Amino acid sequence: MLDNAWVASILFIEDDPSARTALELALTRQGHGVTSRATGEEGLQALRSRPPEIALLDVMLPGIDGIEVCRRIRRDDARGGAALPVILLTARGDDLDIVLGLEAGADDYVVKPVEPRVLDARIRAVLRRTGHARADRSVYGELVVDRSSLRVTKAGTDVRLTPTELRLLLELTRRPGQALTRRHLLAEVWEHHPGDSRLVDACVQRVRAKIEDDPAEPRLIETVRGFGYRFTAP
């Protein structure tokens, strides 16, 4: 798992369902919050309703292609909007495509297929270069965990956690997708507390009650039967 200091909210526009699903899952596992759309039109609507921190645009889209989407994003920037970092993705890597993409205002250009970790590194590099990198802040759908301020919000509303509940959530979100044993959580959260695993189970239930849409059917903190718990980014 890469450092959560670089997580971002991403708008990903890709018309190929399998490629869209695979990259969305991979980027989510890296800690990013991903909104995906299949067409340029849908992507522009999503961008206006909920601006992301970076856009990944496939070039070969039906209707409005990725280069035209990038041009429209830059026109919005010129009208006073904040400059949105843009990375173009394409299966074609010839020089003309690269020139057209960069002239349209793209910050970077990636040729598919691309390894998810390579793409994640390029995203982080663009965020650093454009000044959009956020330190110590992780976004998981509507849930935001800010480690620098020790503040947790859901849908913009503060989530009131006890110090122990906060330490537990920080430990789980530090390793999204990774199953953590109850013993590990006891050691990290309770600092080698001699108590048993029921401490962990009870605290997990309290945290779920505060961050899950339906604590009876948790989607964020999953139980790994006979082992422990895993935080799953939505």
FIBATOR-799065 format. One record per residue: residue in one letter; residue number from 1; x, y, z of N, C-alpha, C in turn. Coordinates in steps of 0.05 Angstrom, whole numbers. Each point is the difference from the previous one (the first is absolute). Layout:
BEGIN
code, pos, nu, nv, nw, cau, cav, caw, cu, cv, cw
A, NUM, X, Y, Z, X, Y, Z, X, Y, Z
...
***
This chain:
BEGIN
code, pos, nu, nv, nw, cau, cav, caw, cu, cv, cw
M, 1, 17, -24, 0, -17, 24, 0, 17, 25, 0
L, 2, -4, 19, -18, 15, 24, -2, -9, 20, 21
D, 3, 17, 20, 5, -6, 20, 21, -26, 14, -5
N, 4, -18, 0, 20, -25, 14, -2, 2, 30, -2
A, 5, 25, 11, 4, 4, 29, -3, -7, 9, -28
W, 6, -2, -18, -19, -4, 8, -27, -28, -8, -11
V, 7, -18, -9, 17, -26, -8, -10, -15, 25, -12
A, 8, -17, -5, -19, -14, 21, -13, -28, -9, -9
S, 9, -17, 19, -4, -26, -6, -13, 4, 2, -30
I, 10, -7, -22, -14, 7, -3, -29, -26, -3, -16
L, 11, -2, 15, -22, -21, -5, -20, 13, -16, -22
F, 12, -9, -24, -5, 11, -18, -20, -20, -5, -22
I, 13, 6, 8, -24, -18, -3, -23, 12, -20, -19
E, 14, -14, -23, -3, 10, -22, -17, -24, -16, -10
D, 15, -2, -4, -26, -23, -13, -11, 1, -31, 0
D, 16, 24, -11, 3, 3, -29, 1, -7, -10, 28
P, 17, -22, -15, 4, -8, -8, 27, 20, -16, 15
S, 18, 14, -18, -13, 20, -17, 15, 23, 17, 8
A, 19, 10, 17, -17, 23, 18, 7, -8, 19, 22
R, 20, -25, 11, -2, -9, 19, 20, -2, -13, 27
T, 21, -12, -24, 1, -3, -14, 26, 27, -7, 12
A, 22, 18, -10, -17, 26, -9, 10, 16, 23, 12
L, 23, 1, 22, -15, 16, 23, 10, -13, 14, 23
E, 24, -27, 1, 0, -14, 12, 23, 6, -16, 25
L, 25, -1, -26, -1, 5, -17, 23, 29, 4, 9
A, 26, 19, 0, -19, 28, 3, 7, 6, 26, 13
L, 27, -11, 22, -10, 4, 26, 12, -13, 3, 27
T, 28, -23, -13, 3, -14, 1, 26, 17, -15, 21
R, 29, 13, -21, -8, 17, -15, 18, 25, 16, 8
Q, 30, 8, 19, -17, 22, 18, 6, -9, 22, 19
G, 31, -26, 1, 6, -10, 20, 19, -14, 24, -12
H, 32, -3, 0, -27, -13, 22, -13, -31, -3, 1
G, 33, -14, 22, -2, -29, 0, -4, -5, 3, -29
V, 34, -13, -19, -13, -3, 0, -29, -29, 2, -8
T, 35, -6, 19, -18, -26, 2, -13, 4, -6, -29
S, 36, -13, -21, -11, 5, -7, -28, -25, 5, -17
R, 37, 5, 7, -25, -21, 5, -20, 9, -12, -26
A, 38, -20, -6, -18, 6, -14, -25, 2, 18, -24
T, 39, -9, 25, 2, 0, 18, -23, 10, 27, 8
G, 40, 9, 16, -19, 9, 27, 5, -23, 17, 11
E, 41, -24, -3, -11, -23, 15, 10, -5, -5, 29
E, 42, -1, -26, 7, -5, -8, 28, 22, 11, 18
G, 43, 25, -2, -9, 22, 10, 15, -1, 29, 6
L, 44, -8, 16, -20, -2, 29, 4, -22, 7, 20
Q, 45, -22, -15, -1, -22, 4, 19, 10, -6, 28
A, 46, 14, -22, 3, 11, -8, 27, 19, 21, 10
L, 47, 17, 10, -18, 20, 20, 7, -14, 26, 11
R, 48, -21, 8, -13, -14, 25, 9, -15, -4, 26
S, 49, -11, -24, 4, -16, -4, 24, 17, -5, 24
R, 50, 23, -13, -3, 18, -6, 22, 29, 0, -10
P, 51, 12, 24, 0, 27, 2, -12, 20, -18, 14
P, 52, 16, -15, -15, 20, -18, 12, 26, 16, 3
E, 53, 21, -14, 9, 26, 13, 3, 18, -6, -24
I, 54, -7, -21, -16, 15, -6, -24, -18, -16, -18
A, 55, 3, 3, -27, -16, -15, -19, 18, -18, -17
L, 56, -9, -25, -4, 13, -19, -18, -19, -4, -23
L, 57, 9, 7, -24, -17, 0, -24, 11, -19, -21
D, 58, -16, -20, -7, 6, -16, -23, -3, 17, -25
V, 59, 18, -2, -19, -1, 17, -24, -23, -9, -18
M, 60, -2, -26, -5, -19, -11, -19, -27, -5, 13
L, 61, -15, 21, 5, -27, -2, 12, -21, 4, -22
P, 62, -24, -13, 3, -21, 5, -18, -11, 28, 4
G, 63, -9, 13, -22, -10, 27, 2, 23, 20, 5
I, 64, 0, 14, 22, 21, 18, 7, 25, -16, 8
D, 65, 22, 2, -14, 23, -16, 7, 16, 14, 23
G, 66, 20, -14, 10, 15, 9, 23, 14, 26, -5
I, 67, 10, 4, -24, 15, 25, -5, -20, 24, 1
E, 68, -24, -4, -11, -20, 22, 1, -9, 5, 28
V, 69, -3, -22, 16, -7, 4, 29, 22, 17, 13
C, 70, 25, -6, -6, 22, 15, 12, -2, 30, -8
R, 71, -6, 5, -26, -2, 27, -9, -22, 15, 15
R, 72, -23, -13, 4, -22, 12, 14, 7, 6, 30
I, 73, 15, -18, 12, 9, 4, 27, 18, 25, 1
R, 74, 17, 3, -19, 18, 23, -1, -15, 26, -6
R, 75, -21, -2, -16, -17, 24, -4, -13, 9, 26
D, 76, -9, -20, 16, -12, 7, 26, 21, 12, 18
D, 77, 25, -10, -1, 21, 12, 16, 4, 29, -7
A, 78, -1, 6, -27, 4, 28, -9, -22, 19, 9
R, 79, -24, -12, 7, -22, 17, 9, 0, 3, 30
G, 80, 22, -8, 13, 3, 5, 28, 0, -24, 18
G, 81, -5, -24, -11, 0, -24, 16, 29, -7, 8
A, 82, 2, -16, 21, 26, -10, 8, 11, -19, -21
A, 83, 26, 2, -6, 12, -17, -20, -1, -29, 9
L, 84, -12, -17, -15, -3, -28, 7, 22, -16, -14
P, 85, 16, -15, 15, 20, -17, -13, -13, -22, -17
V, 86, 11, -5, -24, -11, -19, -19, 22, -18, -10
I, 87, -6, -27, 0, 17, -20, -12, -16, -14, -22
L, 88, 11, -1, -24, -14, -14, -22, 11, -28, -2
L, 89, -18, -19, -6, 8, -28, -4, -9, -9, -28
T, 90, 17, -15, -13, -7, -10, -27, 15, -25, -6
A, 91, -11, -16, -18, 14, -23, -10, 19, 7, -22
R, 92, -2, 24, -11, 17, 9, -21, 22, 18, 11
G, 93, 25, -6, -7, 22, 15, 12, 16, 16, -21
D, 94, -12, 7, -23, 15, 14, -20, 4, 29, 8
D, 95, 20, 13, -12, 7, 27, 7, -23, 20, -4
L, 96, -16, -4, -21, -22, 19, -6, -20, 0, 23
D, 97, -7, -23, 10, -19, -2, 22, 12, 15, 25
I, 98, 25, -4, 5, 13, 12, 23, -1, 31, -3
V, 99, 7, 10, -24, 0, 28, -5, -28, 12, 3
L, 100, -20, -13, -11, -28, 9, 2, -9, 1, 29
G, 101, 7, -20, 15, -8, -1, 28, 12, 22, 16
L, 102, 26, 4, -4, 14, 21, 15, -9, 28, -8
E, 103, -6, 4, -26, -9, 25, -10, -28, 6, 11
A, 104, -16, -21, 5, -27, 4, 12, 1, 8, 29
G, 105, 24, -3, 12, 3, 9, 28, 5, -23, 20
A, 106, 4, -24, -10, 5, -23, 18, 26, 4, 15
D, 107, 0, -9, 26, 25, 3, 16, 18, -24, -4
D, 108, -11, -23, -9, 16, -24, -5, -15, -17, -19
Y, 109, 14, -21, -10, -10, -17, -22, 10, -28, 6
V, 110, -19, -19, 2, 8, -28, 6, -11, -19, -21
V, 111, 17, -17, -10, -8, -19, -21, -9, -26, 14
K, 112, -23, -10, -8, -11, -25, 10, 11, -23, -16
P, 113, 1, -24, 13, -6, -6, 28, 21, 11, 18
V, 114, -8, 8, 25, 19, 11, 19, -4, -14, 26
E, 115, 22, -6, 13, -1, -13, 27, -13, 20, 20
P, 116, -18, -10, 16, -14, 18, 20, 20, 16, 17
R, 117, 22, -13, 9, 19, 14, 17, 14, 22, -15
V, 118, 5, -5, -26, 13, 21, -16, -19, 23, -4
L, 119, -26, -6, -5, -20, 22, -3, -2, 15, 26
D, 120, -1, -14, 22, -2, 13, 26, 24, 19, 5
A, 121, 24, -9, -8, 23, 17, 3, -2, 25, -18
R, 122, -10, -3, -24, -4, 23, -18, -20, 19, 12
I, 123, -22, -11, 11, -20, 17, 13, 13, 17, 23
R, 124, 15, -13, 17, 12, 13, 22, 20, 22, -10
A, 125, 15, -7, -21, 19, 19, -11, -14, 25, -11
V, 126, -23, -4, -14, -15, 23, -11, -11, 17, 23
L, 127, -11, -13, 21, -11, 14, 23, 22, 17, 14
R, 128, 24, -12, 3, 22, 16, 11, 7, 23, -17
R, 129, 3, -5, -26, 9, 21, -19, -20, 23, -2
T, 130, -25, -6, 2, -21, 20, -3, -9, 12, 26
G, 131, 12, -9, 22, -6, 11, 26, -27, -10, 12
H, 132, -10, -23, -10, -26, -10, 9, 3, -23, 20
A, 133, 25, -7, 7, 3, -23, 19, -10, 8, 27
R, 134, -14, -18, 13, -11, 4, 27, 15, -18, 20
A, 135, 9, 12, 21, 15, -16, 20, -18, -12, 21
D, 136, 4, -25, 5, -13, -14, 23, -30, 1, -1
R, 137, -12, -2, -24, -29, 1, -2, -9, -22, -19
S, 138, -17, -17, 10, -10, -22, -17, -30, 3, -4
V, 139, -8, -6, -25, -28, 3, -7, -11, -27, -9
Y, 140, -21, -9, 13, -13, -26, -6, -29, 5, -5
G, 141, -7, 7, -24, -28, 8, -6, -7, 25, 16
E, 142, -21, -2, 17, -9, 23, 16, 16, 2, 26
L, 143, 17, -20, 6, 16, 1, 25, 27, 12, -5
V, 144, 7, 20, 16, 27, 13, -3, 14, -3, 27
V, 145, 25, -10, -1, 16, -3, 24, 24, 18, -3
D, 146, 1, 21, 17, 22, 19, -1, 19, -5, 24
R, 147, 23, -11, -6, 19, -8, 22, 13, 24, 12
S, 148, 4, 21, -15, 14, 24, 11, -17, 14, 21
S, 149, -26, 2, -5, -18, 13, 19, -15, -19, 18
L, 150, 4, -27, -4, -14, -21, 14, -30, 5, -1
R, 151, -9, 6, -24, -28, 6, -5, -12, -21, -20
V, 152, -23, -10, 7, -14, -19, -18, -27, 12, -7
T, 153, -6, 1, -26, -26, 10, -9, -13, -20, -18
K, 154, -27, 1, -1, -15, -17, -18, -21, 18, -13
A, 155, 1, 2, -27, -19, 17, -15, 2, 29, 11
G, 156, 24, 8, 8, 4, 27, 9, -6, 5, 29
T, 157, -10, -20, 15, -7, 3, 28, 21, -14, 18
D, 158, 8, 13, 21, 19, -11, 18, -10, -26, 13
V, 159, 18, -20, 1, -6, -25, 14, 14, 1, 27
R, 160, -15, -2, 21, 10, 3, 27, 10, -28, 10
L, 161, 26, -3, 2, 12, -25, 8, 16, 4, 26
T, 162, 0, -20, 17, 17, 1, 24, 29, -4, -9
P, 163, 19, 7, 17, 28, -3, -8, 7, -29, -9
T, 164, -11, -20, 14, 6, -28, -7, -13, -7, -27
E, 165, -25, 9, -4, -14, -5, -25, 16, 13, -23
L, 166, 10, 24, 4, 15, 14, -21, 26, -15, -6
R, 167, 14, -9, 21, 25, -15, -5, -6, -26, -16
L, 168, -22, -13, 6, -7, -24, -15, -6, 6, -29
L, 169, -15, 21, -5, -7, 7, -28, 26, 9, -15
L, 170, 17, 14, 13, 25, 8, -13, 17, -24, -8
E, 171, 1, -20, 18, 16, -24, -6, -12, -16, -23
L, 172, -27, -2, 0, -13, -15, -22, 3, 14, -26
T, 173, -3, 27, 0, 1, 14, -26, 29, 5, -9
R, 174, 19, -6, 17, 28, 3, -8, 7, -23, -20
R, 175, -15, -21, 1, 5, -23, -18, -25, -10, -13
P, 176, -13, 17, -17, -25, -9, -13, 4, -25, -16
G, 177, -20, -18, 3, 1, -26, -15, 16, -21, 14
Q, 178, 15, 6, 21, 17, -19, 13, -14, -11, 25
A, 179, -2, -26, 3, -12, -12, 24, 19, 2, 24
L, 180, -9, 11, 22, 16, 4, 24, -11, -18, 22
T, 181, 18, -14, 13, -8, -18, 22, -9, 16, 24
R, 182, -16, -13, 17, -8, 13, 25, 24, 5, 17
R, 183, 19, -19, 0, 25, 4, 16, 15, 25, -9
H, 184, 2, 3, -27, 13, 24, -11, -14, 26, 10
L, 185, -26, 0, -2, -15, 24, 8, 3, 5, 30
L, 186, 0, -21, 16, 4, 3, 29, 27, 14, 5
A, 187, 20, -10, -14, 27, 11, 4, 3, 29, -8
E, 188, -12, 7, -23, 3, 26, -12, -19, 21, 13
V, 189, -24, -8, 6, -20, 19, 11, 1, 2, 30
W, 190, 2, -24, 13, 1, 0, 29, 28, -2, 11
E, 191, 20, 1, -17, 28, 0, 8, 7, -24, 17
H, 192, -3, -24, -12, 6, -25, 13, -16, -5, 25
H, 193, -25, 9, -1, -18, -4, 22, -3, -31, 5
P, 194, 0, -8, 25, -2, -29, 6, -28, -12, -4
G, 195, -20, 17, -6, -27, -9, -3, -4, -19, -24
D, 196, -25, -10, -3, -5, -19, -21, -12, 14, -24
S, 197, -6, -16, -21, -10, 11, -25, -27, 13, 2
R, 198, -15, -5, 21, -26, 12, 3, 1, 30, 1
L, 199, 23, 11, 9, 4, 29, 0, -1, 10, -29
V, 200, 13, -14, -18, 0, 8, -29, -28, -2, -11
D, 201, -13, -22, 5, -27, -5, -12, -19, 22, 9
A, 202, 1, 7, 26, -19, 20, 10, 6, 27, -12
C, 203, 25, 7, -3, 7, 26, -11, -7, 2, -29
V, 204, 4, -22, -15, -8, -1, -28, -30, 5, -3
Q, 205, -16, -12, 18, -28, 4, -2, -8, 29, 5
R, 206, 14, 13, 18, -6, 28, 6, 8, 18, -24
V, 207, 22, -6, -12, 9, 16, -23, -19, -4, -23
R, 208, -8, -25, -5, -19, -6, -21, -26, 16, 3
A, 209, -9, 2, 25, -25, 14, 5, 2, 30, -7
K, 210, 24, 10, -2, 4, 29, -5, 7, 6, -30
I, 211, 12, -20, -14, 9, 6, -27, -15, -16, -22
E, 212, -13, -22, 7, -13, -16, -20, -28, 10, -6
D, 213, -9, -3, -25, -28, 7, -6, -19, -19, 14
D, 214, 8, -26, 1, -16, -20, 13, 19, -18, 16
P, 215, 4, 6, 26, 19, -15, 17, -6, -30, 0
A, 216, -25, -8, -5, -6, -29, -1, 11, -13, -25
E, 217, 4, 15, -21, 11, -10, -25, 24, 18, -7
P, 218, 22, -2, 15, 23, 18, -4, 13, -3, -27
R, 219, 7, 23, -12, 13, 0, -26, 28, 11, 1
L, 220, 7, 14, 22, 26, 12, 3, 18, -17, 17
I, 221, -9, -8, 24, 17, -17, 17, -12, -29, -2
E, 222, 14, -17, -14, -9, -27, -5, 12, -19, 21
T, 223, -15, -19, 9, 10, -21, 17, 13, -22, -17
V, 224, 24, -7, 7, 14, -23, -12, -3, -23, 20
R, 225, -18, -18, -6, -7, -20, 20, 24, -16, 10
G, 226, 2, -2, 26, 21, -16, 13, 27, 14, -1
F, 227, 1, 26, -9, 26, 13, -3, 0, 28, 12
G, 228, -17, 18, -11, -1, 27, 9, -18, 18, -17
Y, 229, 11, 23, -8, -16, 19, -15, 15, 12, -23
R, 230, -15, 10, -20, 12, 12, -23, -16, 25, -8
F, 231, 14, 22, -4, -14, 24, -10, -1, 0, -30
T, 232, -24, 2, -12, -3, -1, -29, -9, 27, -10
A, 233, 16, 13, -16, -7, 26, -11, -23, -4, -20
P, 234, -21, 17, 2, -23, -2, -19, 7, 8, -28
***
